[in-house]
Amino acid sequence: MGYQAGAIGHFDIAGDELGRLGDFYGTLFGWTIASRGPGYAQVATPGLDGAIVEAPTASLTIGIIVPDLEAALAQAEALGGSVAMPAVDNGWVRKGQVRDPAGNLLTLIQQ
């Protein structure tokens, strides 16, 4: 990836109709949408790249680069947040998810 720690490095747009979402964003903004298997498509924009993911409810999640995933997950909890998804390695990146004190979901990505 090559992003600096603390930078927004990714986004996920979630919804229950992957094809419809891909058509919407691809046509409206000229983004390139590439299917990468069931329920997942990569999105290339002129700026930040991300994904469209199939999920039962709509959401928009940003991914923030951290130098140490486990430390960031622990610090989020210490600061009043909660861990929504523990550290996982999906083969591309190591990531986890936290909720801030208001309940907003963030993906933490270790390069």
N, C-alpha and C positions, 0 to 999 in steps of 0.2 A: 504494500500500500504506500508506504513512504510518507505518512502524515506525522506531524509533531504531536506529542502528548497533549491532550486537552482539545485537540481539533475535532470538529465534526467530520467524520470520515465515511459515513454511510447513512442511508435512510431506507426504511421499509414502509411501503404503502400496503396495507392489508385490506382484504375484502373477500366476499364470497363468490365473486365472478371474475376470475383472473383474466380471461380473454377480454371481457368488457372494460376492465380497468386498463389493460394494456392498450386497447384501441383508444380509449379516452385520452390518456396521457401522451401516447404516441402521436395522435392526430392534433390535439390541442397545442402541444408544445414542441412537436418535432423530435421527441425523444426516441432513441432506438431501444426497442424492447426485444429481448432474445430469450425464448423459452429455454429453461435449463432442467426440464423434467416436470413431473406432476406437482402442481401447486407452487411453482417458483419460476420467476423470470428476472433476468438481470436488466437493469435500466441504465442507459448511458445518456447523460445530459451534457450540455456544454460546460457545466461546472462539476458538481458532485455526482458521483454514481451511486446507485442504490439497487433496490429490488421491489418487485411486486410479489406479494405472497398471498396464498389462499388461506383465509381464516374466516370463521363464522361471523365475526364482527369487524366493522371498519375501524381502522386506526392508522396513525402515522407515528412512526418511532424513529428517532435519530440515534445514530451510533457514534459514540465518542471514544477516541483513542486514549488508551491508558498504558503506562509502561509496565504495570504489574497488576494483572487482573484480580488475583486473590486479595491483594492489599486494597484495591479499589472497592471490591465487593464488601470487605470488612469495614472500610472507612465509611461507605454509604450507610451501612447499618448504624455505625457509631454516631453518625450525623442525623439520625432520625428517619432514615429511609428503610427500605426492606429489600431483601433479595427475592426477585421474582423468578429467576432462573440461575442456578449455580453455574460455575464455569464448565463449558463444554468445548470440545474441539470438533468442528464440523468438517475438517479436512482442508479448509481454506484458511480459516482463522480460529483463534480461541476467543470465545465471547461468553458473556453472562448478561443478565438483565437485572436492573434494580428499579424500584419505584421511589421517587422523591417523596418528601413528607406530605405533599399534596396528592400523591397517587399517580403522578405522571410516569410513564414507562420509558426507560432509557436503556439502550444496549451499550455495554462496555466492551470494547474491542482491543485485544492485545495484539500488537504486531509481532 
